[in-house]
């Protein structure tokens, strides 16, 4: 299972993202993501280049709530050349934008609402959409399991895993090692943590970001055994 470190807080890319990348470049982090809001496009370009410079797989997560802005986010991800575009619900239109690029797409199953996002939907809906999105050409799904408002988070993960054979990433509100272990057992291929690490909330006893990330890397390794 992959730990995807998101350079984000409150669903926005942090303004000191470039400095953070420089500071953590020596850590064994090979999956790093960001969002297309919070900093301007030239900064995103520099950020993506910096992540390429440390051989990280790159992720852009779409948090836009309108079709127009979500598809523009997809174009930004395509033009940057990110490895993975996550989020959004306009699957066919997004896949058309990404066609011919090297960017793989993980849309949101369920009913994401608001900002920060809450996830509506039952395990049955998650399963049906996961299968349908993969059949349309998506590489898997980006599941906001721990932001679920209508179902048990792990039931949603298990439903998505059973329904699909693609890449299953769980994003949002993951804050401790117990959740990481539970996600591995439920079949997740990856998970994102951003704000919990950047704020020091993942392990309040350890103040630095590097210490937070080291703990998450360790928990991921233990959960993946």
N, C-alpha and C positions, 0 to 999 in steps of 0.2 A: 504494500500500500504506500502511495506517495503522499508526502506532506508538501502541500503547495502554499508557500508563504506569500500572502497578499500584502502588498505595500499600500494598504488602505485603512482608513478610519472613517466611520460613519458613511460607508459606501462611497468614499471618494479617495483618489490617490493622494497620499500625503505629499506635502510640498517639498519635504526634504528627502524624497525617495532616492535621488541620486547619491546623496551623502550616505544613506543607509546601505545602499548596494556596495559602495566602496568599503564601508566598515565591516560588512559581513562576507566579503568576497572569498575569504579563506575557509568559511564554514562549508560542510558537505550538504549544501542546499542546491538541488538541481532542478527545482520546480518553483518558479517565482511569477507572480501575477500582479496585475494592476487594473484600474478602471480608467475609462476615457474622460472622466470628469475629475476636477480638483486641480489639474495642471493643464497648461496649454499643449497644443500639438507638437511644437518644437521640443518641449521638455519630454513628452512621451517618446518622441523619436530618439532623443539622447538616452532616455531610460532603457528603451528596448535595445539599443546598441550596447549599452553597458551590460545588460543581462546576457546578450550574446557573447560579450567579452569574457564572461565567467562560465560560459558553456551551460547556461541554464535553459531549460525548456520554458517558453514564455506563454502566459495566459492573459487574455483580456476578458474581463467579465462585464457583460452588458447589464446595466441597472435602469436603463431608460424605460419609461412606462407608456410611451406612445410609439406607434409603428414607425413613424418618420424618424424619430431620434434613435430608435433601436437599430434600424437599418443603416443609419449613418454610422453608428458605432461599429456595425459589421464591416462597413467600408474602411473605417479607420484601422480595424484589426487586420483586414486583408492587406491594406497598403503598408502597414508596419511590417507585416510578415510574421505575425505571432503564430506559434505552433497550435494553440487552442483558443477558440472563441467560445466563451461560456455565457449562458443566460439568454434572455429574450424568448419570445413565444411565437414569433412569426417565422416558422421553420422553413417552409418552402421558399419564401422570399429571401431569407438569409442564405440558404444553400445556393440559390441562384447567384447571389453576390459573390460567394466564396468559390464558385465553380472554377476549376482550373488553377486555383491557388494551392499552396501547401497547408492551409489552415483548416484544421478539423473543428467540427462544430458540436457543442454539447448544450442543447437548449434546456430551458426550464420545463419539467413536467408539472402538472398540477395547475393551481390557479394562484399565481403570485399577485399580491395586492399591496399597494402603498410603498412608502419609502421612509425608513428602512422596510424591506419587504417582509410580509408575512405570507405563509403558504397555505392556501386552502386546497382541499381535495382528499379523497379517500385512497386507501391502498389500491382499490380496483381502478380508479381513475389514473393513478400513477402508473400502474402496470399497463393499462391500455395505451396511454400516451407514449410510454417508453418504447413499446413494441412498434407503434405507428411511426414515431420519429426516426427510429433506426431503419425501418423499412423505406422511409423517404430519403435516407442517405446520411442522417446524422451519425456521428461516431459514438454516440452514447447520450448521457444526460447529465445535467448539473442540478442536483436535487437539494432543495433548501429544507432538508429534513428537520433540523432543530429549530426551524421557524414555523413548523406546522401548527395550524390553529384548529384542525379538525380531526387529527389522528395521531397515534403514537409515532414518534420519529423513526424508530427502528422498524416498525411495521412497514413504513413507506420505503425504507431502504431495501428490506427483504423483498417487497413487491417489485421494485424496479429491477433488482438482481435476478429474480426468477423470470421476469418478462423479457429481459434483454441480454444480449451477449456482448454489448459494447462497453465502452469505458464509463464507469459510474463514479462520479465525483460528488461528494457531499459538501455543501458550502453553507457558511453562516452559523454563528452562535455556538461554535465548538470551543470549549474553554478549559477542558481538563483531560487527563490521561484516561479516565474511565470511559468517556465518550469515544476517544480514539480507539480503545480496545474493543468497544461495542461495535463500532463501525467496521473494523476488520472482521469481526465474527459474522456480521450481517452481509458481508460481501462487497464492501466498497473498494474501489480501486485507488481512490485518492480522496483527500479532504483539504479544505482550505482553513487557514487561520491567519488573520491579520490583526485586527484590533486587540484581541486578547494578548497577543505578544507585544505589540507596540505600546500598550498601556501598562504592561506588567501584571495584568490580571491573571494570566495563565498560572504563574507561580509567584504570588505576592512576596514570598520570602527572598526572591532573587530580583534585584532591581534593574539589571541591565538587559537590553534587548538580546545581546549575545547569549546571556544565561537563559533567557526565556526560550530562545530558539534551540539551544542545546538540549534543554529538557524535552521539548516537543520532538526533536529528532530522536532522542532516546526512547520516548514513549512509542513513537512510530515503529522503531526497530523491534521493540519488545512485542508490540501488537501484531507484527507481521510474521513472527516466528510460527 
